[in-house]
């Protein structure tokens, strides 16, 4: 696809800056809107559909990731990145101009149509411009971008909602998008795209969108908008299974399918993707529900609960950075992530049995070390996948990794949520969030959540140990 050799250091870092800015833009919009939802619902007088503002973005951004990855392999990174930025900015304008909740949710879907592309292509381009052992350091930077977006998003969204107007949340995307476009697209003009006779698998894309879209809708809405055992939930799950089955059959029978048969048949890629899904999904699931424990059991305010989560977010970035830099020091690149996952699993296991005895500060610090261990697997798993795929399938393989992280987060948030809120907590909370019953139930159920998290991390470690050690920079051979 593209070769990094002709690119000067200045051009490479211009591309990297543009891609990281674009990635920050997409990641920020996954978190910045949540604090503004009450103000939006109050202005529109519509509380019933407010959750669709978040779900629409999550749903669309997830399903388009592999489509953009494959399209960038076929048509080149630069034009596909330009389309993604343009769609994202258009969606942002539509969001800012929305006059009701239905229009805003639809506009968020348009915005995510570009946002999913920014995530996919930004991670792929790192593979284009740097050699495998160099990528570790820069994949660590990407994890840092995600951590910054996770930390800055809620705070910035709350400030804008309180002191300006919620629409400013979307207007600020335009100048940031222009910076990303100017930096990334000008540099990406130096990337060399090899013309191929391949085509974008539109029938496969349709099957994938229907299958994964219904899956995300099922797990994100089950137990909230409708009961897990309701006809709607069961029908959505059945449709998801049907379309995903058809999609798998198409992969096996079709040359140049949306997700290449060579990619999904490579054991290294499959195990790396599964490892990332479990590890990243566990991290997202814990960061979603730990604030509930801080508030209900430990009595922290929402602001303090958010601050207590900061070490956990930074831990992911620290772990990813250390692991990425270890690639240039260790021949066996599996050592650091394996040790990291092992330590994280042991810490979470101990925490599950002692959760009632920890203070807020202790829990915050301990979770930071857990996050360092989880973060250590992120850059290495991505680089292993890119190395195994080679340059001809780089976009498709990188997108598959991005998809696995998104789906892992969605699925494990649903699992953790079911465990936490399935033990009578809703009944206790209906009386008082500070009641003894609520605190006892949350503490007990959160211990189970930690147990599930520990099992996930052990499975992730075992899968990672099963990955064949291949020399980096050999195209997977």
Buried (B, 14 or more C-beta within 10 A) or exposed (E): BBEBEEBEEEBBBBBBBBBBBBBBBBBBBBBBBBBBBEBBBEBBEBEEBBBBBBBBBBBBBBBBBBBBBBBBBBBBBBBBBBBBBBBBBBBBBBBBEBEEBEBBBBBBBBBBBBBBBBBBBBBBBBBBBBEBBBBBBBBBBBBBBBBBBBBBBBBBBBEBBEEEEBBBBBBBBBEBBEBBBEBBBBBBEBBEBEEEEBEBBEEBBBBBBBBBBBBBBBBBBBBEBBEBEBEBBBEBBEBBBBBBEBBBEBBEEBEBBBBBBBBBEBEBBBBBBBBBBBBBBBBBBBBBBBBBBBBBBBEBEEEBBBBBBBBBBBBBBBBBBBBBBBBEEEEEBBBBBBBBBBBBBBBBBEBBEEBEEBEBEEBBBBBBBBBBBBBBBBBBBBBBBBBBBBBBBBBBBBBBBBBBBBBBBBBBBBBBBBBBBEBEBEEBBEEEEEBEBBBBBBBBBBBBBBBBBBBBBBBBBBBBBEBEEBEBEEEBE
